[in-house]
């Protein structure tokens, strides 16, 4: 049976006449959308980043002024620090927890269905609801988490008001929503061929050696994928932080929301609360740059560890 | 920000149904086969304990939403006194029911629009042969990397220019133009379909449009369902767009409304947490029900996103 993909390869350059025009018709929604909602806004965003613009008066050109201000703005520094701190804790912990769960699930085989469902459920909850829920569960006085800690004799911190503990609290919250990552690992673990484990057994490998030399390399593709995706998502943390510590009353301007000032939260405030559209655009480009650089580093470093079947 | 909006495309597409028979249960994985029965029972017990951590917050929420104000934070699983009146109060003092309706409507329109438009584009990439196809498809994939924040401000200005910045239109209209991740997902699916199936229709004189509606769409149904469910979830949970665009409380979606409820009744507000929690429960329960109905597709969809590319 010939698949569309196979024919494509065989047909090579022998493109049928007239197909081009029909193809264009089918592709046109995406092409229009790309021009209007991606390419256009990207160009506009860059031009805006060189202006002062409040969405009411016409923009005035200020050159690189916004970018200069970015580097001097202590709140940008604060927001970047908060974001990096959260990302650096969240990503490895979430991956470790998800991998642990997936390794338990895969040993259960087909009967893991129920637990898989349970672990995924939090992903269906709107981040606003997650934020509200954890605002209360993490509450230092009445929160369930500190009550449980008290049972084992630990005096829990003020997770939602102590600036030192706000981000660790949010990392803890983020571990509740590792369902997607766990399911991706579970799928990867299921694909590990049993011959490899049998070969390892013959060589007298210990459980740890089996994990290091068979399991990890075989799922390194999935690990790499989730590393990139989770990092990009964490760098753009917004909904939970905004729900828990921002919006609403201006009285809320406390130390707490300084500790939870994530980069996209600050960007949002600049753009839509203070109407500094030009400055916000410059902030957006800085974020883009940060994401690209971090992704490139991750790709470079991972290349040494990721094993793809069928290579070499 | 949802993880799924930035996921890299799957490579192994779900196999298209070639015959009436669905594959029977998948074979047990190596890891499961190798685990002795007693070990498995132990792991099951361990997972049951871990599961409590994942389920308990839901139970806590539902339980707290049923307690009178004085007992909201007593952390009892079974309420001492029941206060189902909280639900009546939420529906009377907030617009939660209206917001629920808005969310359902916007979610359905957004999901339907993106499923159909992405399928159209995916078919264009999968079936037709033209110069620059790979380059253009690379652009589709590349556009997935772009952080939403970069285009957020100019996109707002576009809608502002069109006079639609304070309406619900920006929450779904972009979905009419397809979305990179779904285009990839559905295209992968089409690539596994025998080309003869389409060409037979061509020979019979069907137009490309007929071919698409009559043959391509029914074939890619599983991929369409995954797309629909993913986008419904994305739309249902999104906060940032409703924050940017919706000013009028009557237009709020559920997450936006819930944030308003928190600001009014929660911290810094009237301290009627039972209202906040009850509204949260109302925002959470429908998606959980939807999940149970569609979980097979969701789990399959996520599993494919991680396959190596």
Boltz contact constraints between the chains, C-beta under 6 A:
constraints:
  - contact:
      token1: [A, 1]
      token2: [B, 194]
      max_distance: 6.0
  - contact:
      token1: [A, 2]
      token2: [B, 195]
      max_distance: 6.0
  - contact:
      token1: [A, 3]
      token2: [B, 192]
      max_distance: 6.0
  - contact:
      token1: [A, 3]
      token2: [B, 194]
      max_distance: 6.0
  - contact:
      token1: [A, 4]
      token2: [B, 126]
      max_distance: 6.0
  - contact:
      token1: [A, 4]
      token2: [B, 191]
      max_distance: 6.0
  - contact:
      token1: [A, 4]
      token2: [B, 193]
      max_distance: 6.0
  - contact:
      token1: [A, 4]
      token2: [B, 195]
      max_distance: 6.0
  - contact:
      token1: [A, 5]
      token2: [B, 191]
      max_distance: 6.0
  - contact:
      token1: [A, 7]
      token2: [B, 195]
      max_distance: 6.0
  - contact:
      token1: [A, 11]
      token2: [B, 129]
      max_distance: 6.0
  - contact:
      token1: [A, 15]
      token2: [B, 129]
      max_distance: 6.0
  - contact:
      token1: [A, 15]
      token2: [B, 130]
      max_distance: 6.0
  - contact:
      token1: [A, 19]
      token2: [B, 128]
      max_distance: 6.0
  - contact:
      token1: [A, 19]
      token2: [B, 129]
      max_distance: 6.0
  - contact:
      token1: [A, 20]
      token2: [B, 130]
      max_distance: 6.0
  - contact:
      token1: [A, 22]
      token2: [B, 208]
      max_distance: 6.0
  - contact:
      token1: [A, 23]
      token2: [B, 124]
      max_distance: 6.0
  - contact:
      token1: [A, 23]
      token2: [B, 128]
      max_distance: 6.0
  - contact:
      token1: [A, 23]
      token2: [B, 130]
      max_distance: 6.0
  - contact:
      token1: [A, 26]
      token2: [B, 120]
      max_distance: 6.0
  - contact:
      token1: [A, 26]
      token2: [B, 123]
      max_distance: 6.0
  - contact:
      token1: [A, 26]
      token2: [B, 124]
      max_distance: 6.0
  - contact:
      token1: [A, 27]
      token2: [B, 121]
      max_distance: 6.0
  - contact:
      token1: [A, 27]
      token2: [B, 124]
      max_distance: 6.0
  - contact:
      token1: [A, 29]
      token2: [B, 117]
      max_distance: 6.0
  - contact:
      token1: [A, 29]
      token2: [B, 120]
      max_distance: 6.0
  - contact:
      token1: [A, 29]
      token2: [B, 121]
      max_distance: 6.0
  - contact:
      token1: [A, 29]
      token2: [B, 177]
      max_distance: 6.0
  - contact:
      token1: [A, 29]
      token2: [B, 178]
      max_distance: 6.0
  - contact:
      token1: [A, 30]
      token2: [B, 121]
      max_distance: 6.0
  - contact:
      token1: [A, 30]
      token2: [B, 178]
      max_distance: 6.0
  - contact:
      token1: [A, 32]
      token2: [B, 177]
      max_distance: 6.0
  - contact:
      token1: [A, 33]
      token2: [B, 177]
      max_distance: 6.0
  - contact:
      token1: [A, 37]
      token2: [B, 174]
      max_distance: 6.0
  - contact:
      token1: [A, 38]
      token2: [B, 143]
      max_distance: 6.0
  - contact:
      token1: [A, 41]
      token2: [B, 151]
      max_distance: 6.0
  - contact:
      token1: [A, 41]
      token2: [B, 154]
      max_distance: 6.0
  - contact:
      token1: [A, 41]
      token2: [B, 155]
      max_distance: 6.0
  - contact:
      token1: [A, 44]
      token2: [B, 154]
      max_distance: 6.0
  - contact:
      token1: [A, 45]
      token2: [B, 150]
      max_distance: 6.0
  - contact:
      token1: [A, 45]
      token2: [B, 154]
      max_distance: 6.0
  - contact:
      token1: [A, 104]
      token2: [B, 43]
      max_distance: 6.0
  - contact:
      token1: [A, 104]
      token2: [B, 47]
      max_distance: 6.0
  - contact:
      token1: [A, 106]
      token2: [B, 29]
      max_distance: 6.0
  - contact:
      token1: [A, 106]
      token2: [B, 31]
      max_distance: 6.0
  - contact:
      token1: [A, 107]
      token2: [B, 31]
      max_distance: 6.0
  - contact:
      token1: [A, 107]
      token2: [B, 32]
      max_distance: 6.0
  - contact:
      token1: [A, 107]
      token2: [B, 35]
      max_distance: 6.0
  - contact:
      token1: [A, 107]
      token2: [B, 43]
      max_distance: 6.0
  - contact:
      token1: [A, 108]
      token2: [B, 40]
      max_distance: 6.0
  - contact:
      token1: [A, 108]
      token2: [B, 43]
      max_distance: 6.0
  - contact:
      token1: [A, 109]
      token2: [B, 28]
      max_distance: 6.0
  - contact:
      token1: [A, 109]
      token2: [B, 32]
      max_distance: 6.0
  - contact:
      token1: [A, 115]
      token2: [B, 47]
      max_distance: 6.0
  - contact:
      token1: [A, 115]
      token2: [B, 51]
      max_distance: 6.0
  - contact:
      token1: [A, 118]
      token2: [B, 51]
      max_distance: 6.0
  - contact:
      token1: [A, 118]
      token2: [B, 54]
      max_distance: 6.0
  - contact:
      token1: [A, 118]
      token2: [B, 55]
      max_distance: 6.0
  - contact:
      token1: [A, 119]
      token2: [B, 54]
      max_distance: 6.0
  - contact:
      token1: [A, 124]
      token2: [B, 287]
      max_distance: 6.0
  - contact:
      token1: [A, 124]
      token2: [B, 288]
      max_distance: 6.0
  - contact:
      token1: [A, 124]
      token2: [B, 291]
      max_distance: 6.0
  - contact:
      token1: [A, 125]
      token2: [B, 284]
      max_distance: 6.0
  - contact:
      token1: [A, 126]
      token2: [B, 237]
      max_distance: 6.0
  - contact:
      token1: [A, 126]
      token2: [B, 255]
      max_distance: 6.0
  - contact:
      token1: [A, 126]
      token2: [B, 283]
      max_distance: 6.0
  - contact:
      token1: [A, 128]
      token2: [B, 239]
      max_distance: 6.0
  - contact:
      token1: [A, 128]
      token2: [B, 255]
      max_distance: 6.0
  - contact:
      token1: [A, 128]
      token2: [B, 258]
      max_distance: 6.0
  - contact:
      token1: [A, 128]
      token2: [B, 259]
      max_distance: 6.0
  - contact:
      token1: [A, 129]
      token2: [B, 280]
      max_distance: 6.0
  - contact:
      token1: [A, 129]
      token2: [B, 283]
      max_distance: 6.0
  - contact:
      token1: [A, 129]
      token2: [B, 284]
      max_distance: 6.0
  - contact:
      token1: [A, 132]
      token2: [B, 262]
      max_distance: 6.0
  - contact:
      token1: [A, 132]
      token2: [B, 280]
      max_distance: 6.0
  - contact:
      token1: [A, 133]
      token2: [B, 57]
      max_distance: 6.0
  - contact:
      token1: [A, 133]
      token2: [B, 61]
      max_distance: 6.0
  - contact:
      token1: [A, 142]
      token2: [B, 73]
      max_distance: 6.0
  - contact:
      token1: [A, 144]
      token2: [B, 75]
      max_distance: 6.0
  - contact:
      token1: [A, 147]
      token2: [B, 75]
      max_distance: 6.0
  - contact:
      token1: [A, 180]
      token2: [B, 3]
      max_distance: 6.0
  - contact:
      token1: [A, 180]
      token2: [B, 302]
      max_distance: 6.0
  - contact:
      token1: [A, 183]
      token2: [B, 299]
      max_distance: 6.0
  - contact:
      token1: [A, 183]
      token2: [B, 302]
      max_distance: 6.0
  - contact:
      token1: [A, 183]
      token2: [B, 303]
      max_distance: 6.0
  - contact:
      token1: [A, 184]
      token2: [B, 306]
      max_distance: 6.0
  - contact:
      token1: [A, 187]
      token2: [B, 303]
      max_distance: 6.0
  - contact:
      token1: [A, 187]
      token2: [B, 306]
      max_distance: 6.0
  - contact:
      token1: [A, 190]
      token2: [B, 29]
      max_distance: 6.0
  - contact:
      token1: [A, 192]
      token2: [B, 30]
      max_distance: 6.0
  - contact:
      token1: [A, 194]
      token2: [B, 30]
      max_distance: 6.0
  - contact:
      token1: [A, 197]
      token2: [B, 30]
      max_distance: 6.0
  - contact:
      token1: [A, 221]
      token2: [B, 308]
      max_distance: 6.0
  - contact:
      token1: [A, 222]
      token2: [B, 306]
      max_distance: 6.0
  - contact:
      token1: [A, 225]
      token2: [B, 8]
      max_distance: 6.0
  - contact:
      token1: [A, 225]
      token2: [B, 306]
      max_distance: 6.0
  - contact:
      token1: [A, 229]
      token2: [B, 3]
      max_distance: 6.0
  - contact:
      token1: [A, 229]
      token2: [B, 6]
      max_distance: 6.0
  - contact:
      token1: [A, 229]
      token2: [B, 7]
      max_distance: 6.0
  - contact:
      token1: [A, 232]
      token2: [B, 6]
      max_distance: 6.0
  - contact:
      token1: [A, 233]
      token2: [B, 1]
      max_distance: 6.0
  - contact:
      token1: [A, 233]
      token2: [B, 3]
      max_distance: 6.0
  - contact:
      token1: [A, 236]
      token2: [B, 1]
      max_distance: 6.0
  - contact:
      token1: [A, 236]
      token2: [B, 147]
      max_distance: 6.0
  - contact:
      token1: [A, 238]
      token2: [B, 1]
      max_distance: 6.0
  - contact:
      token1: [A, 238]
      token2: [B, 240]
      max_distance: 6.0
  - contact:
      token1: [A, 239]
      token2: [B, 239]
      max_distance: 6.0
  - contact:
      token1: [A, 243]
      token2: [B, 259]
      max_distance: 6.0
  - contact:
      token1: [A, 247]
      token2: [B, 263]
      max_distance: 6.0
  - contact:
      token1: [A, 248]
      token2: [B, 263]
      max_distance: 6.0
  - contact:
      token1: [A, 248]
      token2: [B, 268]
      max_distance: 6.0
  - contact:
      token1: [A, 249]
      token2: [B, 268]
      max_distance: 6.0
  - contact:
      token1: [A, 251]
      token2: [B, 268]
      max_distance: 6.0
  - contact:
      token1: [A, 252]
      token2: [B, 268]
      max_distance: 6.0
  - contact:
      token1: [A, 264]
      token2: [B, 149]
      max_distance: 6.0
  - contact:
      token1: [A, 267]
      token2: [B, 149]
      max_distance: 6.0
  - contact:
      token1: [A, 271]
      token2: [B, 153]
      max_distance: 6.0
  - contact:
      token1: [A, 272]
      token2: [B, 244]
      max_distance: 6.0
  - contact:
      token1: [A, 277]
      token2: [B, 153]
      max_distance: 6.0
  - contact:
      token1: [A, 280]
      token2: [B, 153]
      max_distance: 6.0
  - contact:
      token1: [A, 281]
      token2: [B, 153]
      max_distance: 6.0
  - contact:
      token1: [A, 284]
      token2: [B, 149]
      max_distance: 6.0
  - contact:
      token1: [A, 284]
      token2: [B, 150]
      max_distance: 6.0
  - contact:
      token1: [A, 287]
      token2: [B, 147]
      max_distance: 6.0
  - contact:
      token1: [A, 287]
      token2: [B, 149]
      max_distance: 6.0
  - contact:
      token1: [A, 288]
      token2: [B, 147]
      max_distance: 6.0
  - contact:
      token1: [A, 288]
      token2: [B, 150]
      max_distance: 6.0
  - contact:
      token1: [A, 291]
      token2: [B, 147]
      max_distance: 6.0
  - contact:
      token1: [A, 308]
      token2: [B, 308]
      max_distance: 6.0
